[in-house]
Amino acid sequence: MNIVEKINLILKKANISKVNLAKYLGVSRQMVYNYLDGNDLSKLPNEKCQLLFELLNVSSANEILNININNDYLQKVGSKIFDSRKTSSSKKEEIIELNGLKKEEINLINDIVFNLKNILNNKKGKEGEGVTTLEYILQFIQNIPAMKELKYVLGYFSKNCGYTDPNYFIFEEDNQYVFESIMYSAMTLYNNGGASRTKLVESHKKWEHMLASKKEEKLSRTQELNTARIQALRELGYTEINKQNASEVFDKIAEIVSRKI
């Protein structure tokens, strides 16, 4: 059993959903799935990793494999989630803790927040445009750990706006070089008027169909798990999942799903 499998086992036995964990870590549910998609915790930012360690009552990733999962431990983990939810709901505003960061890193965060605030204060454009822009920025940042190409996008526009030398590569150089070259070609086509909406209708439709297919696949998976949950409750003679039967029900769900593989 690897570290991520052990964490998922603890979450399952403690009846902690990915939604609850996402709220505890202060990220989206999708980011939790991205963080725990692998054999280790390399995808977690240090801040989120420390929060997870605090939840699991360990000081390092290696200690997770040695955790003794008993009722006392599960109650302590569950209570931390519950307490954090009560605390967060009682706060009128959340203050980001910047201790441990270097001065230049703190200044960078301040500059980012200042400019984000300016976007909200800008009354030009359609109503709600500023909020939507910031929502897009948030979603962009949240998915950077899972999509390396998003870093290349940032690098391209930094270079294109004259902030960074075009031959400076902080990420994977070959991949970044190829991506930037493709971006340049695409942006040149876009800016020169060679890519009209009429010419790109079919291409956009293909993209829409691809996204719809991904969404349908996700919904199908959700429906499959929901069906397995109902079947597990029926086979075990329960009407609902609670703290007393959660572990047994989840094991039964896993068994039902495995029958279909």
N, C-alpha and C positions, 0 to 999 in steps of 0.2 A: 504493500500500500504506500503510495507516495503522499506528499504533504497535502496536495489539493484534495485528494480522495479522503484523507483523514479529516480535513476541515469540513467537507461536504457531509461526512458521516456525523460529525458533531452537530452541525446545523440541523440535520434531519432529526437526530435524536432529541435535540433541544427544542424542536418544533419552531425553528427560526426560518422564516421564508426569505427568499432572495430580496423581496421588497423591504422586509424589516432590516436586513443587513445593509441594503442600499441606503436607507434612511439613517442608519447608525454611522455609516461611512461618509454620508453627505454626497452621494453620487446617484446616478440613475441606475435602475435595475439592469439595463443593458450593460453598463460598465461593470457591474458585479459579475455578470456572465463572462465578460471579456477578461476580467482579472483572474477568474478561476477556470479559465480555459487553457489548461496545460498541466504540467507535473510539479511546478514550483510557483513561487510568488514573485517571479521576476517582472511580471507586468504591473505590479502594484507600485505606485509612487511611494516614497518613503513615509510620507505623512499618513497615508491610508494603511500602510503596512503596520505602523506603530499602533494605530487604532485597532487593527485586527488582533495584534499581539495582546493589547490591553483587554480586549473582549475575551480572548482565549486564556488569559492569565499566564502568558509566557513572555520571555524576553527575546527569543530568537525563533527562526523557522525550524531549526533542528529540534527544539523542545516539543514541537507539536506532535511529532511521531511518538513521543513517549507519554503523551497525555493518557491518564487512566479515566476512561469515560464511565463514570458512575452517576447515580442519581444526584448526589451532593454537588458534583461538578456541573452537571447539566442545569441544576437550579440556579447556581451562581452565574453561569453564562446567560441564561434566560433572564435573570433579574437585571443584568447590566443592560440588555436590550430594552427592557421595560422601563427602567429608570431613565435611560437616555431619551426615550420617547416622551416621558413625562416632562423632563427638563427642557427638551427642545420645544415642546408645545407651549410651555409657560413663558418662553423668551419672546419678547416683542421684536428683538433684532439680534442677529448673530454676529459676534465679533471674531474675526479671524485671528488666531494666535500666530505671531510672527517670530516668536522666540527661537533662537537657533539659526536664523538666517543671517547671512552677511549683510552689511550695510548697503552694498550695491544691489543686492537681491531685493531688499526691502524697498529701496528707491524705485526699482523696476516695477514692483507690484503697485506702488503708489502711483506711478506714471500711467500704468494700465488702467487702474480704477478711475483716475482723473479723466482719462480719455473716454472711458465707457460712460461716465456720468455726463460728459459733454454730448455724447450721442443721444442720451435720453432727454437732455435739455434742449436739443436742437428741434425747433418746432416746424422746420421746413419739411416738405414731403407729406405723404399720406398719414392720417392719424393712426397711431400704433406702429408706425414703421420703425421707430427707435427701439421699442420693446422687442419687436420681432427680430431686428438685427442682433440684439444682445442674446436672444434665445438661440439664434443660429451660431453665434460665437461660442456660447456655452456648450452646445451640442458638438461643435467642432473640437473644442478643447477636450471634452469628455472622451472623444473617440480617437484622440491622437495615440494613446498607448496601443490601440488595436489596429490602427491603419497608418503605417509608416509614410504613406504617400501624402498625408495631411501635413507632415513636417516639410516635405518637398515643396508643397504649395506655398507655405510660409517663406521658405528660402527663395523661391522664384520671385515672389512679389517684393521681398526685401531687396533683392538684386535689381529687379526691374525699376524700382523707385529710387535707386541710387544709394541705398544705405550700405550695401554689401558688395564686395568685389565679385564679379561673375565667376571667377575661378576659385572661390573659397567654398570648400565642402566640409561641413561639420558632421554630416550624416554619412550614409553609405555612398561613397563618391560615385561609383559607376551607375547605380540606380538613380541617384539624384541628377546626375549629368543627363541621362536618357530622359528622365521625366521633365527636366527643365527645357530640353530641346523640343520635346513634343508640345509642352505648354507654349513655347515661343511660336511654334508653327500654328497652333490653334488660335492664339491671341492675335497673330498677324492676320489670319484669315478672317477673324471676327471684326477686327478694327478696320480692315480694308473693304468691308462690305461684301466679301465673297461668300458669306455664310448667312443667307437670308432665312427667315422662318419657313418660307415656302419650300426651299431646297432641303430643309432639315426635318420636315414633317415625319418622314418614314423613320429617320434615325431616332427622333424623340419618342415615337410610338414603340419602337423596339425597347428603348430604355424603360418606358412606362410598363410594358409587358413583363420585363425582367423584374422590376420592383414589385409588381402585382404577384408574380410567381413566388418571390421570396416571402411576401406577406402571407400568401395562401399556405405556403409550406409551414410558416410559423404558427398560423392558426390551426392547421391540421395537426401539428405536434401538440398544441395546447388541448385540442379536442381529444386527441388520443390519450393524453395523460388524465384528462377529466373522466373519460370513459373508463380508464383503468382504475381510477380512484373509486368510482361508483361500484365497479365490479369487485374491487378489493373489500369495500365495506359490506357488500352483499355476501361474499364468500366467508367473511369473518363474523357475520351476524351483527354488525354495528350499523348505527344510523348516521353517525357523524365522527369526525376526527377530533379527539381531545388529547390532553396531556397524558392521560393514562394509556391510550391505545395508539398514539401517534407512531411510535417506533415500529410496532407490529404492522400497522396499516401501510407505512411507507415500504417496509420490507415486502409486503404482499404486492404492492403496486410494482415494485422493481421486478418481482417474480413474474407478474402478469405481462409486463412489457417484454421481458426476456423470452417468453413463450412465442412471441410473434417474430422474433429475430431469426 
